[in-house]
């Protein structure tokens, strides 16, 4: 099963990973769209595709996946990914 999760993480595009990070970090679809210069509907489409690829069905499941796979940290919250650390 770990292999399947690892495979799924690899199959996400860079844009999907960016969207997933923002959503897992607590940004709304609209906020994520503003940060990435995309429409809310485009973010929703990315989110739906991510959920299909990972076979996850809820936002909390996406957040859990993101934490488990190191895409987001529980120590950082709602940081703008464009800002240098």
Secondary structure as UniProt FT lines:
FT   HELIX           2..11
FT   HELIX           14..24
FT   TURN            25..26
FT   HELIX           29..36
FT   HELIX           40..54
FT   HELIX           59..68
FT   TURN            69..70
FT   TURN            81..82
//
